[in-house]
Amino acid sequence: MEGFRGVRGLVVRSAAVVLAGSMAAVQVLSTALAWSGFASPEYLPVGPQPVAVAAVGNGGSAVAVAVRGSNAIRIVDRGSTGALQLVSSTAVGAGPDALTPVDVNGDGITDLIVVANHDDNTVSVLCASHGIPYGNCQAPIPVVGGPDALAVADVNGDGHPDVIVAGGTSGTLTVLPGTGGLTLSSASPAVSVGVDPVALAAATLASGSPLVAVADAGSDDVRLLSPTAGVLAPVATQLLDASPSAVAVASIVPGQLDLVVTTRAVSGAGNGVLSVIPLDSAGHPLSGVQTRSIPPQPSGLVATDLDGNGGVDIAVSDETGTVTTLLNDGSGTLRADQAVQVGGDPVALAAAKLSTDGLVDLVSADATPGQIAVLAGQDAEISLPNTLRYNSTTVMTSNTQPLVITSTGITPLSIYSVSGASAPFSISSDGCSGVTVAPGSTCTVDVTFAPVQVGVFHGALTVRDNASTGLQSVALQGLASAP
């Protein structure tokens, strides 16, 4: 599923505060709304064996759930009261194992929901001319080999999104060409891609060509393909140390594409692994792999901007009953953030925007209890000076002032780093970088102004946190006077 960018407007309220003392700084305080993680799960029963979930509707305002035990696709949103509700149910083929949304005209509204029906080797195409509800809009399309996974890309280069289907029992890919309307064409000839393809992902290379990643649990690898003359052809194969369960292609490190793969614990012992593998401009894997330990049985994978700071973050569901998030610090380094217990057997994960607050929510499909779990995005408030003004300071002396950062909301605030001061300003002590600030609490950075010549000096500090902008700037202004 293509990621959402959880962009949230910055709310700023300013007031000037003068601190006591002849050498005092003048601080202008700002308060900004900040993302601060996910709430405890909300549950909604959807039927026996929900096995796949995806965001649909206008900008991801609803989710579609593949309910295998009922051979149905069920749509869920928040009603007028904000409570989760079932909106519709549509019958599909036997054993729906995967689904993907398709935005035909690029307006941000899901036009098609494509469903892989494993047990009868068909693909169902559900459509809506004006949003929800969705219904079958053409006869099921025959495909080969027990379809288990789907992805969307313009394979044939005609400007219309095509749907790629992985046959789990045949080890093949087929392509259902888009028509530019609310239907798909018949399947192209199958292309062999391994033994047991369990997950697909697609992205666009710098050349404009699509790159398709196929996680093959039977060969412990990920195969990368791109079209040649409209037919998917091999680009490279990334070998793995264990069986892959999910895959994504996203820009974790700014300015490049990365292959993101989850692998299960070997022989059921130890932890699973999340690997971030850099790719070159043609889709070939490079060195410099970033790995993180995750729970042992990863199932679903989301790569999108969860906290609204512009970096692509990661969320992973695990069949032991957890959803784990890893946040991007903006440079491409992932840091473990939350591990939320959702219980049951979460076998799939999606990002959506079910509320009107603009924050990204996570939705897991929990197969054993027959329900979905929704982790709503939360926000908090951060208060910090946007300016430190140092009044007259004698040359060859120093003036140290505290920069106090306050968590004023109801949920914790994560501060990744405070940096950027240059002479004659410096950070003399840092009690905020790498700190999680509890609601109502503060942390302090001491900033020193030490001029060596007369004049007016300007500088800036950068506070990187989980606020909606991702970066807060604090201006530094100092007046240096003669002895």
C-alpha positions in Angstrom: 0.0 0.0 0.0 1.3 3.4 -0.8 2.1 5.4 2.3 0.3 8.4 3.6 2.1 11.5 4.8 0.5 12.5 8.1 0.9 16.3 7.7 -0.5 18.4 10.4 -0.6 22.2 10.6 1.6 23.9 13.2 -0.3 25.8 15.8 1.7 28.7 17.3 0.8 31.0 20.1 3.5 33.6 21.0 4.2 35.9 24.0 7.2 37.9 25.1 8.6 37.0 28.5 11.3 39.1 30.2 13.5 37.3 32.8 14.8 39.0 35.8 18.5 40.1 36.1 20.8 42.6 34.4 22.3 40.0 32.2 18.9 38.3 31.4 17.8 36.9 28.1 14.6 37.8 26.5 12.6 34.7 25.4 9.7 34.6 23.0 7.7 31.4 23.8 6.0 29.2 21.2 3.6 26.4 21.7 3.2 23.9 18.9 1.0 20.9 18.5 3.1 17.6 18.3 2.4 14.0 17.4 3.3 11.7 20.3 2.5 8.1 19.5 -0.6 5.9 19.4 -3.4 5.4 21.8 -4.5 2.1 23.3 -6.3 -0.1 20.7 -10.0 0.2 19.8 -11.6 -3.1 18.6 -14.4 -3.8 16.1 -15.6 -7.3 15.3 -15.6 -7.8 11.5 -16.2 -11.6 11.0 -14.2 -14.8 10.9 -10.6 -14.7 9.8 -9.8 -11.1 8.7 -6.5 -11.5 6.9 -5.8 -8.3 5.1 -6.6 -4.6 5.5 -6.0 -1.4 3.4 -6.9 2.2 3.6 -9.6 3.3 1.1 -12.0 6.1 0.5 -11.1 9.8 0.4 -7.5 10.1 1.6 -7.7 6.9 3.6 -10.8 7.9 5.6 -12.0 4.3 5.7 -10.5 0.8 5.7 -11.3 -2.3 3.7 -10.9 -5.7 5.4 -10.7 -9.0 3.7 -12.7 -11.5 5.8 -11.6 -14.9 4.7 -14.1 -16.9 6.7 -17.0 -15.0 5.0 -15.5 -14.5 1.5 -16.3 -10.8 1.9 -14.7 -7.4 1.8 -16.0 -5.2 4.6 -15.7 -1.4 4.9 -15.1 0.3 8.2 -15.1 4.0 9.1 -15.9 6.3 12.0 -19.5 7.3 12.1 -20.8 10.8 13.0 -20.1 10.1 16.7 -16.5 9.0 16.0 -17.2 5.4 16.9 -15.9 2.6 14.6 -18.6 1.1 12.4 -19.2 -1.4 9.6 -20.4 0.5 6.6 -20.8 -2.3 3.9 -20.0 -5.9 3.0 -19.5 -7.2 -0.5 -19.1 -10.9 -1.5 -16.0 -11.8 -3.4 -14.4 -15.1 -4.5 -13.3 -18.0 -2.3 -10.5 -17.4 0.2 -9.7 -13.7 -0.1 -6.1 -13.4 1.1 -5.0 -9.9 -0.1 -6.4 -6.6 -1.3 -5.1 -3.4 -2.6 -6.7 0.0 -3.3 -6.3 1.6 -6.8 -6.7 5.3 -7.4 -7.4 5.4 -11.2 -7.3 9.1 -11.8 -4.9 10.3 -9.1 -7.5 12.4 -7.1 -6.7 10.8 -3.8 -10.0 8.7 -3.7 -9.9 5.0 -4.0 -11.7 3.9 -7.2 -11.0 0.2 -7.1 -10.4 -2.4 -4.5 -8.7 -5.4 -6.0 -8.9 -8.7 -4.1 -6.8 -11.8 -4.5 -9.0 -14.9 -4.0 -6.6 -17.7 -3.2 -8.9 -20.7 -3.1 -10.6 -20.2 -6.5 -7.6 -18.6 -8.4 -9.4 -15.4 -9.2 -9.1 -11.7 -8.7 -12.2 -9.7 -7.8 -12.5 -6.0 -8.8 -14.7 -3.8 -6.6 -15.5 -0.3 -7.7 -17.2 2.9 -6.7 -18.1 5.8 -8.9 -18.5 8.3 -6.0 -16.7 6.7 -3.0 -18.1 4.2 -0.6 -19.8 1.7 -0.9 -17.9 -0.6 -3.2 -19.5 -3.4 -5.3 -18.3 -5.9 -7.9 -18.0 -4.1 -11.2 -16.8 -7.0 -13.4 -16.7 -10.7 -13.4 -13.8 -12.3 -11.4 -10.6 -12.5 -13.4 -8.9 -15.9 -13.6 -5.2 -16.0 -12.5 -2.8 -18.8 -11.8 -1.3 -20.4 -8.7 -3.2 -19.4 -5.6 -3.0 -15.5 -5.6 -1.6 -14.3 -2.2 -0.2 -10.8 -2.7 -0.9 -7.7 -4.8 0.8 -4.4 -5.8 0.0 -1.5 -8.0 2.3 0.0 -10.7 2.2 1.2 -14.3 4.0 -1.8 -15.8 3.2 -1.3 -19.5 3.8 2.4 -19.4 0.4 3.6 -20.7 -0.2 5.9 -17.8 -2.8 3.7 -16.1 -2.2 1.8 -12.9 -1.8 -1.9 -13.4 -2.3 -4.6 -10.7 0.5 -7.2 -10.1 -0.6 -10.5 -8.7 1.7 -13.0 -6.9 0.8 -16.7 -7.2 1.8 -18.3 -3.9 1.6 -21.9 -5.1 3.0 -21.3 -8.6 5.8 -18.9 -7.8 4.7 -16.5 -10.5 3.7 -12.9 -11.2 0.9 -11.9 -13.5 -0.2 -8.4 -14.4 -3.8 -7.2 -14.8 -3.5 -4.1 -17.0 -5.5 -1.0 -16.0 -7.9 0.4 -18.6 -8.1 4.0 -17.2 -11.6 3.2 -16.1 -13.3 1.1 -13.4 -12.2 -2.3 -14.8 -9.0 -4.3 -15.3 -8.0 -6.3 -18.4 -7.2 -10.1 -18.4 -4.0 -11.4 -16.9 -0.7 -11.2 -18.9 1.4 -14.4 -19.2 2.9 -15.5 -15.9 6.5 -14.6 -15.0 8.4 -17.0 -12.7 9.7 -15.3 -9.5 10.7 -18.1 -7.1 9.1 -20.7 -4.9 6.7 -19.0 -2.5 6.1 -15.3 -3.1 4.4 -14.0 0.0 4.5 -10.3 -0.3 4.8 -7.6 -3.0 5.7 -3.9 -3.0 6.2 -1.4 -5.8 7.9 2.0 -6.1 9.1 4.3 -8.9 12.8 4.6 -9.8 14.5 7.9 -10.7 14.1 7.0 -14.4 10.3 6.9 -13.9 10.1 3.1 -14.3 8.5 1.0 -11.7 10.5 -1.3 -9.4 8.7 -4.4 -8.0 9.9 -6.2 -4.9 8.9 -9.8 -4.3 9.5 -11.5 -0.9 10.0 -15.2 -1.5 9.6 -17.2 1.7 10.6 -20.4 -0.2 14.0 -19.1 -1.2 14.8 -16.7 1.6 15.3 -13.8 -0.7 13.7 -10.7 -2.2 13.7 -10.4 -6.0 13.6 -7.0 -7.7 12.1 -6.6 -11.1 11.4 -3.7 -13.5 9.7 -3.7 -16.9 11.5 -4.2 -20.2 9.2 -3.6 -23.2 6.2 -3.8 -20.8 7.2 -7.2 -19.3 8.6 -7.5 -15.8 12.3 -8.6 -15.9 14.8 -9.4 -13.2 17.0 -6.6 -11.8 18.6 -8.2 -8.8 18.1 -10.7 -6.0 18.8 -9.8 -2.3 19.6 -12.9 -0.3 18.4 -13.0 3.3 19.3 -14.9 6.5 15.8 -16.1 7.2 12.3 -16.3 5.7 10.8 -12.9 4.7 7.3 -12.1 5.7 6.7 -8.6 4.4 8.4 -6.1 2.1 8.2 -2.4 1.2 10.2 0.0 -1.0 10.4 3.5 0.4 12.8 6.4 1.0 14.0 5.8 4.5 17.3 7.6 3.9 16.5 11.0 2.2 17.4 11.1 -1.5 17.4 7.4 -2.2 15.1 4.3 -2.3 15.5 1.6 0.3 14.3 -2.0 0.3 12.6 -2.7 3.7 12.2 -6.4 4.7 11.0 -8.2 7.8 12.2 -11.7 8.4 11.1 -14.2 11.0 13.1 -15.7 13.9 15.1 -18.7 12.7 13.5 -22.0 13.9 11.2 -19.9 16.1 14.0 -18.8 18.4 15.2 -15.3 19.1 14.0 -12.1 17.4 12.8 -11.2 14.0 14.8 -8.7 12.0 13.8 -5.5 10.1 16.4 -4.7 7.4 16.7 -1.5 5.5 18.8 -2.1 2.3 19.9 0.9 0.2 19.3 0.7 -3.5 21.0 2.5 -6.4 19.1 4.5 -9.0 18.5 1.3 -11.1 17.2 -0.7 -8.1 20.4 -2.7 -7.3 21.1 -3.4 -3.6 24.1 -1.6 -2.0 26.1 -2.0 1.1 25.3 -0.2 4.4 22.3 -2.3 5.5 20.6 -1.0 8.6 19.0 -3.7 10.8 16.7 -3.6 13.9 15.5 -6.3 16.2 11.7 -6.8 16.1 9.3 -9.4 17.6 9.8 -13.0 16.3 6.8 -13.4 14.0 6.4 -10.2 11.9 3.4 -10.2 9.6 2.3 -6.8 8.4 4.6 -3.9 7.5 3.8 -0.2 7.0 6.4 2.4 5.7 5.0 5.9 5.9 5.4 9.2 7.8 3.7 8.3 11.1 4.7 11.4 13.1 4.4 14.1 10.4 8.1 15.1 10.5 8.7 14.3 6.8 10.7 11.1 7.3 9.4 7.7 6.4 8.8 5.7 9.6 8.1 2.0 10.1 5.3 0.0 11.8 5.3 -3.8 12.1 2.6 -6.1 13.3 3.6 -9.4 14.9 1.6 -12.6 15.3 2.4 -12.7 19.0 0.0 -9.8 19.4 2.0 -6.6 19.1 2.4 -3.6 16.8 5.9 -2.0 17.0 6.8 1.4 15.6 10.3 2.7 14.7 10.6 6.4 14.0 12.9 8.0 11.5 15.1 10.8 13.0 15.1 12.6 9.7 18.5 11.3 8.5 17.3 7.7 7.9 18.2 6.2 11.3 15.3 4.3 12.8 14.7 4.4 16.5 12.4 2.0 18.4 9.4 4.0 19.7 6.4 2.0 20.8 5.3 -1.6 21.2 1.6 -1.7 21.6 -0.2 -4.9 22.7 -3.2 -5.5 20.5 -3.7 -9.2 21.4 -5.1 -11.8 19.2 -3.3 -12.7 16.0 -2.5 -9.6 14.0 -1.7 -10.9 10.5 -1.9 -7.6 8.5 -1.3 -3.9 9.1 -2.3 -0.7 7.3 -2.0 3.1 7.8 -5.2 5.2 7.5 -6.7 8.5 8.5 -10.0 7.5 10.1 -10.4 10.7 12.1 -10.6 14.3 11.1 -7.5 15.3 13.2 -5.1 14.7 10.3 -3.1 12.2 12.2 -2.1 8.7 10.9 -3.8 5.7 12.5 -2.7 2.1 12.4 -5.1 -0.7 11.7 -4.3 -4.4 12.3 -6.4 -7.4 11.1 -6.5 -9.8 14.0 -7.4 -13.2 12.5 -8.1 -15.4 15.5 -10.6 -13.2 17.4 -12.1 -12.0 14.1 -11.6 -8.2 14.6 -9.6 -5.2 13.7 -7.6 -3.2 16.2 -7.3 0.6 15.5 -4.4 2.5 17.1 -5.3 6.2 16.8 -2.6 8.7 16.4 -2.2 11.1 19.4 -0.9 14.6 19.7 0.6 16.6 22.5 2.0 20.1 22.9 5.6 21.3 23.0 6.4 24.7 24.5 9.9 26.3 23.9 11.4 29.7 23.3 11.7 30.6 19.6 14.2 33.4 20.5 16.9 33.8 23.1 18.1 37.4 23.2 21.3 38.1 25.3 21.5 41.7 26.6 24.8 43.5 26.8 27.6 41.1 27.6 31.1 42.2 28.2 33.7 41.0 25.7 35.9 38.1 27.0 33.2 37.1 29.5 30.3 34.6 29.1 26.6 34.6 29.7 24.8 31.2 30.1 21.0 31.0 29.8 18.7 28.0 30.1 16.6 26.9 27.1 13.6 25.2 28.8 11.5 22.8 26.7 8.2 21.8 28.2 5.8 19.0 27.4 2.4 20.7 27.9 0.1 18.0 26.5 -1.3 14.8 27.9 1.2 12.4 26.2 5.0 12.2 26.2 7.2 14.2 23.9 10.3 12.7 22.3 13.3 15.1 21.6 15.8 13.5 19.3 18.5 16.2 19.3 19.4 19.9 20.0 22.2 21.2 17.7 23.5 24.0 15.5 25.0 26.5 17.9 28.2 28.2 16.5 30.6 30.7 18.0 30.2 32.9 19.9 27.2 30.7 21.0 27.7 27.2 22.3 25.7 24.4 24.1 27.4 24.1 27.5 25.1 21.3 28.7 22.3 19.3 27.1 19.6 17.6 29.1 17.2 17.2 26.3 18.8 15.3 23.3 17.6 11.7 23.3 15.1 12.4 26.1 11.4 11.6 26.4 9.7 14.3 28.3 6.6 13.3 30.4 3.5 15.4 30.2 3.9 18.5 32.4 7.7 18.0 32.7 10.6 19.9 31.3 14.2 19.4 30.1 16.9 22.1 29.9 19.7 23.0 27.5 22.2 25.6 28.7 23.3 27.9 25.9 26.3 30.1 26.4 27.1 33.4 24.7 30.9 34.2 24.9 31.9 37.0 22.6 35.5 37.9 22.0 34.8 41.2 20.1 32.3 44.0 20.2 29.2 43.7 18.1 25.8 42.1 17.6 25.8 38.4 16.9 23.1 36.0 15.6 22.8 32.2 15.6 20.3 29.4 15.8 19.6 26.2 17.5 17.7 23.3 15.9 15.5 21.1 18.0 14.6 17.8 16.2 11.5 16.2 17.8 8.3 14.4 17.0 6.4 17.6 16.4 4.4 18.1 13.3 7.1 20.0 11.5 9.9 17.7 12.8 12.2 20.7 13.4 11.8 23.6 15.8 14.2 26.6 15.4 15.4 28.8 18.2 17.0 32.1 17.2 20.0 33.3 19.2 20.8 37.1 19.4 23.6 38.5 21.5 25.0 42.0 22.1 28.7 42.2 23.0 30.0 45.4 24.6 33.4 46.8 25.5 34.8 46.3 29.1 
